[in-house]
Amino acid sequence: MRYVKMLWKQDDPGYPATIFSEVDGEGWERRKVEIWFDGRKGYTDSEVESGGTGLGLEPWENADLEMLQTDPEFEVEYITKDQFKQVWAKRRDL
């Protein structure tokens, strides 16, 4: 598993500002938490979708992450499993 935190530097209220994703070895998102600038949040896994957040429809490729890391509109970093677990545990309280 890989754990990713993305800050999306944009001001469109229709898109989240921060995205936390758990991605398996084949590139599929397994869990995700999204947070908007106004404090709204959404989360999803294979059983629940909340706040309009859904899992990706295609697997992530390493090239996708590398491209995002070079895009000035995004700040992408890998986080630890424990860091993701903390965000996931608080997903309803964010």
Disulfide bonds with the S-S distance in Angstrom:
none
